[in-house]
Amino acid sequence: MPLHKPELKRRYDLTAYMYDQRYGEIQRKKYQVLAKNLPRANRALDVGCGTGMFLSLLSQKAKFIVGIDMSAEMLQIARKRAAGAALVQADADNLPFADGSFDVIVSVTLLQNMPDPAFTVREFARVLRPAGIAMMTSLKHKHSPQQLMAWTTAANLKPLKAWEMQNGEDVICIARREG
Ligand SMILES: C[S@@+](CC[C@H](N)C(=O)[O-])C[C@H]1O[C@@H](n2cnc3c(N)ncnc32)[C@H](O)[C@@H]1O
């Protein structure tokens, strides 16, 4: 089971200062894969954006970019890096946005942290517009591509692709919101 949210938040707050140094290289491999599949968009959301490493890639494809994270310390670093993005401290299970607000949603290495990932994916689907694209990853030692596909399907998203990275630690699913 993942840690309870307040404890997890405390840990990310405490370790934010060393996140990029410790995880930058491995996260960047994931971004390369995701960037290849990223469509052009008007409004894009990064859920669990952390220190904002993916936000600059998003800004090459989307006009308006929003990052949300529950850790104030992670967001503090993101703020310095991604000046053009709107950054909001919020829980991924309770996104402070209206239904259908975004054309694209990305979430990199968040779902392994969530107590009920199926619920979280439904929240992604709620704020995604019809025919919008969701790209999500989780750690492969926690979840499988089949699980990601099952959660997306249950959330009324159509899985387009789901796979395990060969040279990375994540499973990835790309899905489109139906109807
Ligand atoms: C492994 S890091 C990944 C960060 C970023 N996506 C990246 O690519 O480096 C997970 C992030 O999810 C955030 N997080 C964990 N649980 C969350 C929740 N319930 N709501 C919002 N953010 C959460 C953490 O604060 C942390 O920044």
The ligand as an SDF file (V2000), in Angstrom:
LIG
                    3D

 27 29  0  0  0  0  0  0  0  0999 V2000
    7.8480   10.4720   -8.3020 C   0  0  0  0  0  0  0  0  0  0  0  0
    7.3890   12.1690   -8.2550 S   0  0  0  0  0  0  0  0  0  0  0  0
    7.1890   12.5270   -9.9840 C   0  0  0  0  0  0  0  0  0  0  0  0
    7.2850   14.0070  -10.2340 C   0  0  0  0  0  0  0  0  0  0  0  0
    7.2610   14.4300  -11.7010 C   0  0  0  0  0  0  0  0  0  0  0  0
    6.0580   13.9720  -12.3700 N   0  0  0  0  0  0  0  0  0  0  0  0
    8.4780   13.9650  -12.4330 C   0  0  0  0  0  0  0  0  0  0  0  0
    8.3530   13.5270  -13.5790 O   0  0  0  0  0  0  0  0  0  0  0  0
    9.5890   14.0880  -11.9070 O   0  0  0  0  0  0  0  0  0  0  0  0
    5.7000   12.0930   -7.7000 C   0  0  0  0  0  0  0  0  0  0  0  0
    5.1030   13.4600   -7.4780 C   0  0  0  0  0  0  0  0  0  0  0  0
    3.7110   13.3000   -7.2160 O   0  0  0  0  0  0  0  0  0  0  0  0
    3.3260   14.1570   -6.1650 C   0  0  0  0  0  0  0  0  0  0  0  0
    2.1550   13.5620   -5.5130 N   0  0  0  0  0  0  0  0  0  0  0  0
    2.0850   12.4140   -4.8160 C   0  0  0  0  0  0  0  0  0  0  0  0
    0.8120   12.1860   -4.3950 N   0  0  0  0  0  0  0  0  0  0  0  0
    0.0750   13.2410   -4.8480 C   0  0  0  0  0  0  0  0  0  0  0  0
   -1.2840   13.6020   -4.7480 C   0  0  0  0  0  0  0  0  0  0  0  0
   -2.1610   12.8500   -4.0520 N   0  0  0  0  0  0  0  0  0  0  0  0
   -1.6950   14.7230   -5.3390 N   0  0  0  0  0  0  0  0  0  0  0  0
   -0.8160   15.5220   -6.0140 C   0  0  0  0  0  0  0  0  0  0  0  0
    0.4930   15.2450   -6.1340 N   0  0  0  0  0  0  0  0  0  0  0  0
    0.9360   14.1190   -5.5640 C   0  0  0  0  0  0  0  0  0  0  0  0
    4.5440   14.2310   -5.2600 C   0  0  0  0  0  0  0  0  0  0  0  0
    4.5200   15.3890   -4.4340 O   0  0  0  0  0  0  0  0  0  0  0  0
    5.6770   14.2380   -6.2880 C   0  0  0  0  0  0  0  0  0  0  0  0
    6.0140   15.5360   -6.6790 O   0  0  0  0  0  0  0  0  0  0  0  0
  1  2  1  0
  2  3  1  0
  2 10  1  0
  3  4  1  0
  4  5  1  0
  5  6  1  0
  5  7  1  0
  7  8  2  0
  7  9  1  0
 10 11  1  0
 11 12  1  0
 11 26  1  0
 12 13  1  0
 13 14  1  0
 13 24  1  0
 14 15  1  0
 14 23  1  0
 15 16  2  0
 16 17  1  0
 17 18  1  0
 17 23  2  0
 18 19  1  0
 18 20  2  0
 20 21  1  0
 21 22  2  0
 22 23  1  0
 24 25  1  0
 24 26  1  0
 26 27  1  0
M  CHG  2   2   1   9  -1
M  END
$$$$
